[in-house]
Amino acid sequence: MESVIKNKRSAISGEIIMAIPQIIFLIAVLFAFVILIKVFIITHIDVRQVDANIFINRVLLSKGAISHYDARIDRTYPGVVSLERFEEIISTNPNALDKEIISYGADNPILAAKMMLMREGYANVTAYYNKEKFDRWDPKVLPGVKGGPGSVRAFEKQRYVLVKDGDILMPGILDFFIIS
C-alpha cells in the first residue's frame, strides 16, 4: 500500500503537528516538576521557639540552675525552685547561668531572657540570662510587627512551680520572657 502523502514536506509537517500535544505535555510536566522542587526545598527554618523551650527546660531541670538540688542524695527536684539559688544568681553573679548552665559562646547572639519569680504576698524576684543582650533587644520587640530573618522575637511562658525557701515550700509562678 502506498502512502497517500506524496510530498516530503507535508510528511514532516504532519509529524510536527502530531508532536504538538507531546510538547505541551512535556512543558506541563517540567513546570509541575519545578513547582514541586520549589515547594519541597525549605530555605529557612525558624528555630527560635525551639531554642526558647530548650532554654526553659534546661533552667528548670538542670542541676546547677535554679531547681532545688539535694546534694546528699544527688537529686534535682524538677518544678521546685530554690529561692536561695535564685537570689544567689541575682546578687553575686548575674551572668551565672550564662557561664555554668547554658553557654552559647562569649558573645551569645542566640537568646536572652528575663525570669520573674512571683509568689503571693511577697515581692517579685527577677533574674536575667544574658542581660546585656536583653537590654539591647528588648526595645526591638514590637508585638504588632512581624519580623524578617534579622529581627528578634519574644516568647513568654509561665510555669507553676514550688518555691523552696529554707524548709518551707510555697506555690509560685515562674514567668519567662525570652528574646531570640
C-alpha positions in Angstrom: 0.0 0.0 0.0 1.3 3.3 -1.0 1.1 6.3 1.3 -1.4 8.9 0.4 1.0 11.7 1.2 3.4 12.0 -1.8 5.2 15.2 -0.7 8.1 15.0 1.7 7.3 18.5 3.2 3.8 17.5 4.0 5.0 14.3 5.8 7.4 16.4 8.0 4.7 19.0 8.8 2.3 16.2 9.7 4.7 14.7 12.2 5.3 18.1 13.8 1.5 18.6 14.1 1.2 15.2 15.7 4.1 16.1 18.1 2.4 19.4 19.4 0.4 17.6 22.2 3.5 15.7 23.3 5.5 19.1 23.5 2.6 20.7 25.5 2.5 17.7 27.9 6.3 17.8 28.3 6.1 21.6 29.2 3.4 20.9 31.7 5.4 18.1 33.4 8.5 20.2 33.6 6.5 23.1 35.0 5.0 20.8 37.7 8.4 19.4 38.5 9.8 22.9 39.0 6.9 23.9 41.3 7.3 20.7 43.3 11.0 21.4 43.8 10.3 24.9 45.0 7.6 23.7 47.4 9.7 21.0 49.0 13.0 22.8 49.3 12.9 24.7 52.6 15.1 27.7 52.5 14.6 29.0 56.1 13.8 27.2 59.3 12.9 29.3 62.3 14.1 27.5 65.4 13.7 30.4 67.9 10.7 28.8 69.6 12.5 25.6 70.0 15.5 27.4 71.4 13.2 29.1 73.9 11.6 25.8 75.0 15.0 24.2 75.4 16.2 27.1 77.5 13.2 26.8 79.8 13.7 23.1 80.2 17.4 23.5 80.9 16.8 26.2 83.5 14.1 24.2 85.3 15.7 20.7 85.1 19.5 21.3 85.3 21.4 20.5 88.4 23.2 23.9 88.7 20.4 26.1 87.5 17.5 27.3 89.7 15.9 24.0 90.6 16.4 22.7 94.1 19.3 20.2 94.3 19.8 17.9 97.2 23.5 17.1 97.3 23.0 14.4 100.0 21.1 12.1 97.5 22.4 13.8 94.3 18.9 14.6 93.1 17.4 17.6 91.3 13.8 18.3 92.1 12.1 19.4 88.8 9.4 22.1 89.4 10.9 23.1 92.8 12.8 26.4 92.5 15.4 27.1 95.2 14.9 30.7 96.3 18.4 30.7 97.7 19.9 29.8 94.4 17.7 32.2 92.5 18.7 35.1 94.8 22.4 34.0 94.6 22.2 34.3 90.8 20.9 37.9 91.2 23.2 39.1 93.9 26.7 37.5 93.3 26.9 36.8 89.6 24.1 38.0 87.3 25.7 36.0 84.5 26.0 32.7 86.4 23.6 30.9 84.1 25.5 32.2 81.0 28.7 30.5 82.0 27.6 27.5 84.1 24.5 26.0 82.6 23.7 27.3 79.1 26.6 28.6 77.2 26.3 29.8 73.6 29.7 31.3 73.5 31.2 34.6 74.7 29.0 36.9 72.6 25.8 34.7 72.7 23.8 36.0 69.7 21.2 33.3 70.3 18.9 34.4 73.1 18.4 36.5 76.2 15.8 36.0 79.0 14.2 37.6 82.0 12.9 35.2 84.6 10.5 36.6 87.2 9.5 34.5 90.3 6.2 35.6 91.6 4.8 34.5 95.0 1.6 35.6 96.7 2.3 38.0 99.5 6.0 38.5 98.5 7.8 40.9 96.2 8.7 39.6 92.7 12.2 38.4 92.2 13.8 38.9 88.8 16.9 37.2 87.3 18.3 37.6 83.8 20.1 35.4 81.4 22.4 37.3 79.0 21.3 40.7 80.5 23.4 42.8 78.1 21.7 41.4 75.0 18.3 41.5 76.8 18.7 45.3 77.4 19.7 45.8 73.8 17.0 43.6 72.2 14.0 44.4 74.5 13.1 47.7 72.8 13.2 46.0 69.4 10.4 43.5 70.3 7.2 45.0 68.9 4.1 42.9 69.2 2.4 44.2 66.0 5.5 43.9 63.7 6.2 40.6 62.0 10.0 40.5 61.7 12.3 39.2 59.0 15.3 37.0 59.3 17.4 39.7 61.1 14.8 40.6 63.7 14.2 39.4 67.2 11.1 37.7 68.6 9.8 37.4 72.1 8.3 34.3 73.7 6.5 34.3 77.0 5.9 31.2 79.1 4.6 30.8 82.6 5.3 27.7 84.7 3.7 26.9 88.0 6.4 25.9 90.4 7.0 25.3 94.1 9.4 27.7 95.7 11.7 26.3 98.4 12.6 29.0 101.0 14.6 27.2 103.6 12.4 24.3 104.7 9.2 25.9 103.5 7.5 25.1 100.2 5.1 27.6 98.7 3.4 27.9 95.4 4.7 30.4 92.8 4.7 31.3 89.2 7.9 31.5 87.2 7.4 33.9 84.3 9.9 33.6 81.4 10.3 36.4 78.8 12.7 35.2 76.2 14.0 37.2 73.3 15.6 35.3 70.5 
